[in-house]
Amino acid sequence: MADWNPQLYNRFRHYRAEPVEHIFSRLALKDHENIVDLGCGPGDNTVELIKRSDDSIVRGIDRSPAMIEAANALRAKQSDDLQRRLSFAVGDMARFEAERKYSIVFSNAALQWLRDQRAVLSNCFRALTFGGQMVMQMPANEHEIGKIELGALAQEHEWRPVLGGIEESFQEVGSPERYALMLTEIGFASVDCYYHTFRHPMERPGDVVEWYRATGLRPFLNVLSANRHDEFLASYRARLERAYGTTGPITFNFRRVFLWGRRPER
Ligand SMILES: C[S@@+](CC[C@H](N)C(=O)[O-])C[C@H]1O[C@@H](n2cnc3c(N)ncnc32)[C@H](O)[C@@H]1O
């Protein structure tokens, strides 16, 4: 399977940062935190975390070697002090275990790639110190045009033999209510789960193709032979232009689900 492309992923960094800014607006970071960023990608959020909390230690973990390479390149540009307190490692968050180690478990736009989310969230609970906080965010935009059209395209006669089963193989992102129940059952307190929709103006529907080429299109392109990629992407773009009803500027609505919880004090 092709690795992630950090440059393509960061092409819309200003929009991808919006949910993280939302988290920062309410995450009460203190000094001397011990933070883990699960599925840290190219490390931009991990660096923000360390910049916003004095004398804290932050570790980013990601399964993608290309993402960790990009994250380490970003780390190398930081001050000596930040570099000393910041580390990145290739690792699978499905196997994440760290008994009572972290005061904050943070994860942005990564949990949706994992199948057994309850097990991951249980491990996150155990990884927290007493009173420690977990915050996660995932895309929950299955109703948006880009997602609907991608699913419909994969079911077209031409693509179905290769791409027909891909969508079913995705981990379903649950509702806030489902996650609230899950977190409470695991033992989290101060549980708060909710949707928030971000509005991203785009120059053209083709920009949505570029957005998804870095993320949601990867499972489709990974199973399609390289010489069919252009044809598939052109069909997808044509579908989006029809569905949005324009080749010009659009607003790309992106709903996300936020999960907050705290490990109770002892
Ligand atoms: C959409 S990117 C988000 C990156 C970063 N958190 C951000 O907000 O910019 C999803 C990331 O999750 C990582 N990922 C997916 N499955 C993973 C797993 N099982 N363990 C660790 N990282 C994983 C991918 O490699 C990718 O870097």
The ligand as a MOL file (V3000), in Angstrom:
LIG
                    3D

  0  0  0     0  0            999 V3000
M  V30 BEGIN CTAB
M  V30 COUNTS 27 29 0 0 0
M  V30 BEGIN ATOM
M  V30 1 C -5.6970 12.4950 8.2680 0
M  V30 2 S -4.0970 12.2110 8.9010 0 CHG=1
M  V30 3 C -4.0740 13.2460 10.3660 0
M  V30 4 C -2.6850 13.6530 10.7490 0
M  V30 5 C -2.5820 14.6380 11.9180 0
M  V30 6 N -3.1660 14.1070 13.1210 0
M  V30 7 C -3.2090 15.9490 11.5590 0
M  V30 8 O -4.2700 16.2760 12.1130 0
M  V30 9 O -2.6430 16.6760 10.7380 0 CHG=-1
M  V30 10 C -4.3110 10.6000 9.5880 0
M  V30 11 C -3.0410 10.0360 10.1550 0
M  V30 12 O -3.3560 8.8540 10.8930 0
M  V30 13 C -2.3000 7.9570 10.7250 0
M  V30 14 N -2.7400 6.6050 11.0780 0
M  V30 15 C -3.6800 5.8640 10.4600 0
M  V30 16 N -3.7950 4.6720 11.0780 0
M  V30 17 C -2.9010 4.6750 12.1110 0
M  V30 18 C -2.5510 3.7460 13.1190 0
M  V30 19 N -3.1350 2.5500 13.1800 0
M  V30 20 N -1.6130 4.0950 14.0150 0
M  V30 21 C -0.9930 5.3000 13.9480 0
M  V30 22 N -1.2910 6.2220 13.0080 0
M  V30 23 C -2.2400 5.9280 12.1150 0
M  V30 24 C -1.9190 8.1110 9.2790 0
M  V30 25 O -0.6460 7.5820 9.0070 0
M  V30 26 C -2.0250 9.6080 9.0990 0
M  V30 27 O -0.8060 10.2500 9.3340 0
M  V30 END ATOM
M  V30 BEGIN BOND
M  V30 1 1 1 2
M  V30 2 1 2 3
M  V30 3 1 2 10
M  V30 4 1 3 4
M  V30 5 1 4 5
M  V30 6 1 5 6
M  V30 7 1 5 7
M  V30 8 2 7 8
M  V30 9 1 7 9
M  V30 10 1 10 11
M  V30 11 1 11 12
M  V30 12 1 11 26
M  V30 13 1 12 13
M  V30 14 1 13 14
M  V30 15 1 13 24
M  V30 16 1 14 15
M  V30 17 1 14 23
M  V30 18 2 15 16
M  V30 19 1 16 17
M  V30 20 1 17 18
M  V30 21 2 17 23
M  V30 22 1 18 19
M  V30 23 2 18 20
M  V30 24 1 20 21
M  V30 25 2 21 22
M  V30 26 1 22 23
M  V30 27 1 24 25
M  V30 28 1 24 26
M  V30 29 1 26 27
M  V30 END BOND
M  V30 END CTAB
M  END
